[in-house]
């Protein structure tokens, strides 16, 4: 059952992004308009983005390790064996 299009939308985007997306959509057998309609229908169905959109921030342990590495503090390794690694981890 085809749904009649009764409005249009104009968007601006980077030329290279558009071209790369068009190639992918063509391989999937659809044009840009169809792909955007699929995205919008999925957004409606999910009541939001149909995929995860998040800022990945390191947790406190990772942040502390990154800071230690940047300041050459509490640096361990490289390890010569798994047992020496495990000894350091268990210390």
N, C-alpha and C positions, 0 to 999 in steps of 0.2 A: 504494500500500500504506500504510494508516494504521497508525501506531504508537500503541499503547495508552498513555495517560498513567497512570502509577502513583505519582506523587508530586506535591506542590504546593509552591509557593514564595510567600512573602509578602515584599514589599519596600516601603520607604517612599521617596517621591519628592516633589518640589515639584509642587503641583497644576497650575500653569501648564505646566510641562514635560510632565506627563502628558497634559494636554488637547491641547497642540500636537502631541505625538507621535501621539495617537489620531487626530487629523485627517489627518495624513500617512499613517498606516497604513490608514485607511479609504479614502483615495484610491487606495491600492495594492491594495485589496480584502482586507484582513486586519485582524484585531483585535490588541490588544496582546499577548495570549498567543502568537499565531502569530508575530508579529514578534520577540518575545523568544526563541522557539524557533529561529527562523531565525538570529538572532545567535549563540545558544549553539552551534548546529550548525556555523556558520562558524568560531567560535572553536576548536572541536574540530578541524575540518579544517585550520585554519592553525596549530594548536598555540600559540595566543595570540590576541591581538586581531586581528580580520579587517581592521584598518586601522592606520595608523601612529599610535602614541601616544608623543609625544616632547615634551620641553621645548625650545623653540627658543631657543638662546642665540646672541647675536651672536659672530662670530669676533673675533680680536684687532684686526684692521684696523678693523672697524666700531666696536668698543669704543673704540679710540683716537680715531676721528672723532667719536663721540658725546661723549667727554670734552672734546675740543677745542671742539666746538660749545657745550657747556654752560659752558665757561670763556672763550668768545669768543677762542679762540686759533686760529691757522692757518686762518682763515675766508677762503674765496675765493668770488667771484661776488657778485651775479648777473653773468652774462656777456652781452655785447651781441651776440655771434655765436658760431657753432660753432667758428670758427677761434680766437677768443680762449679759448674753453673748452679746445680741444685744445692750445693753447700752454701753458696753466696745467697741464694734465695731463702734458705732456711736459717740464715744467720740472724 
